[in-house]
Amino acid sequence: MEASTAIFALTNPSFFLPKPSMITGSSSPSLFGPCKQRVYARSTRLHCNKMFVPGFGEASPESKAASNMHHFFTYVAVKIVSAQLESYNPEAYKDLMDFLDKHSLNDGDKFCASLMRESPQHKALALRILEVRSEYCQKDFEWDNLQRLAIKMVKESNTRLMRDYVQETTQVDS
């Protein structure tokens, strides 16, 4: 009996105390309105199947990736708008290219804010970039394709790195 209890304890480790779940009971009148009696039930199972990723502070890896994607969508929108302007409004295209030479596109929001404040013509360009960025993100970007490609790239890279390592470490001198 002790062996089965020990095995059970090892298969269901609990490193953190579970949060009590509140079950509301009857309400009793008080001076400050109805009061609900609280009964706590303790769960002994840890309900987490995700990896803990240290070093991200308050943000999750997904949040960091979303921030990078946000800046990337600005980059894409600038590319789209500049290609459109090049063919039908060369003057606005030149203004945008001159602005790009002077300002970094690493922070998309900072870039657009600076562009808006440059001049009325630049404000129109910034608004167009914001519009294209939103539309591209919502309607044109293939999110499922992103996931598929990322998984494929990780698998192929892992396989290549492991294969190269095995080849390096198991070379037989002829």
C-alpha positions in Angstrom: 0.0 0.0 0.0 2.8 2.4 0.8 4.5 1.8 -2.6 1.3 2.7 -4.5 0.9 5.8 -2.4 4.5 6.8 -3.1 4.0 6.3 -6.8 0.8 8.3 -6.8 2.6 11.1 -5.0 5.4 11.1 -7.6 3.0 11.1 -10.6 1.0 14.0 -9.3 3.5 16.5 -7.9 2.2 19.7 -6.4 4.8 22.4 -6.2 2.3 25.2 -5.5 -0.6 25.3 -3.2 -3.8 25.3 -5.3 -6.0 28.4 -5.2 -9.2 27.9 -3.3 -12.3 28.0 -5.4 -15.2 29.9 -3.9 -18.6 28.3 -3.7 -21.3 30.8 -2.8 -23.8 29.8 -0.2 -26.8 31.6 1.2 -26.8 35.3 1.7 -27.5 36.9 5.0 -28.7 40.5 5.5 -26.3 43.1 7.0 -26.0 46.8 7.3 -24.2 47.1 4.0 -26.6 45.0 1.9 -26.7 41.3 1.2 -23.6 39.3 2.2 -22.7 36.0 0.6 -21.3 33.3 2.8 -18.1 31.8 1.3 -17.2 28.2 1.4 -13.8 27.2 0.1 -13.2 23.9 -1.7 -9.6 22.9 -2.3 -8.5 21.2 -5.4 -5.4 19.0 -5.2 -4.6 18.9 -9.0 -2.3 21.3 -10.7 -4.1 22.4 -13.9 -1.2 23.7 -16.0 0.1 22.0 -19.1 2.1 24.9 -20.5 5.9 25.5 -20.2 7.0 28.2 -17.9 9.3 30.6 -19.8 11.5 32.6 -17.4 13.0 36.0 -18.3 10.1 37.7 -19.9 9.0 39.7 -16.9 5.4 40.6 -17.0 5.0 39.9 -20.7 4.6 36.4 -22.2 6.6 35.2 -25.2 3.4 35.6 -27.2 3.1 39.2 -26.2 6.7 39.8 -27.3 6.0 38.1 -30.6 2.8 40.2 -31.0 4.8 43.4 -30.4 7.4 42.3 -33.1 4.6 41.5 -35.5 3.0 44.9 -34.8 6.3 46.6 -35.9 6.5 44.2 -38.8 3.0 45.2 -40.0 4.1 48.8 -40.0 7.1 47.8 -42.2 4.9 45.9 -44.6 2.4 48.8 -44.7 5.2 51.3 -45.5 6.4 49.0 -48.3 2.9 48.7 -49.8 2.2 52.5 -49.6 5.6 53.3 -51.1 5.0 50.9 -54.0 1.6 52.5 -54.6 3.0 56.0 -54.4 5.9 55.3 -56.7 3.5 54.5 -59.6 1.0 57.3 -59.1 2.4 60.1 -56.9 6.2 60.4 -57.3 6.3 63.6 -55.2 4.7 61.9 -52.1 6.9 58.8 -52.8 10.0 61.1 -52.6 8.8 62.7 -49.4 8.2 59.2 -47.8 11.7 58.0 -48.9 13.4 61.1 -47.5 11.5 60.7 -44.2 12.6 57.0 -44.1 16.2 58.1 -44.6 16.0 60.3 -41.5 13.8 58.1 -39.2 14.1 54.5 -38.1 11.3 52.1 -38.8 12.2 49.8 -35.9 9.4 51.2 -33.8 6.3 51.4 -36.0 4.2 53.6 -33.7 7.1 56.1 -33.1 7.7 56.2 -36.9 4.0 56.9 -37.6 3.8 59.5 -34.8 6.8 61.4 -36.2 5.5 61.2 -39.7 2.1 62.7 -38.7 3.8 65.6 -37.0 6.2 66.4 -39.9 3.7 68.3 -42.2 0.1 68.1 -43.5 1.3 66.0 -46.5 3.2 63.7 -44.2 0.1 63.4 -42.0 -1.8 62.0 -44.9 0.9 59.5 -45.6 0.9 58.4 -42.0 -2.9 57.9 -42.0 -2.6 55.9 -45.1 0.1 53.7 -43.5 -2.1 53.2 -40.4 -5.0 52.2 -42.6 -3.0 49.7 -44.7 -1.3 48.3 -41.5 -4.7 47.6 -40.0 -6.2 46.1 -43.1 -3.2 43.9 -43.8 -3.2 42.6 -40.3 -6.9 41.9 -40.1 -7.6 40.6 -43.7 -4.5 39.8 -45.7 -2.0 38.2 -43.3 -2.2 34.4 -43.2 -2.0 33.6 -39.5 -2.4 29.9 -40.0 0.4 29.9 -42.6 2.6 31.7 -40.1 2.1 28.9 -37.5 2.6 26.2 -40.1 5.9 27.8 -41.4 7.3 28.4 -37.9 6.7 24.8 -36.8 8.2 23.5 -40.1 11.3 25.8 -39.7 11.9 24.7 -36.1 11.6 21.0 -37.0 13.9 21.3 -40.0 16.4 23.4 -38.1 16.4 21.0 -35.1 16.8 18.0 -37.4 19.7 19.6 -39.3 21.5 20.7 -36.2 21.2 17.2 -34.6 22.3 15.5 -37.8 25.3 17.8 -38.1 26.3 17.2 -34.5 26.0 13.4 -34.8 28.1 13.5 -38.0 30.8 15.6 -36.3 31.0 13.4 -33.2 30.8 10.0 -34.9 33.3 10.5 -37.7 35.3 7.4 -38.3 38.9 7.8 -39.6 39.4 5.8 -42.7 
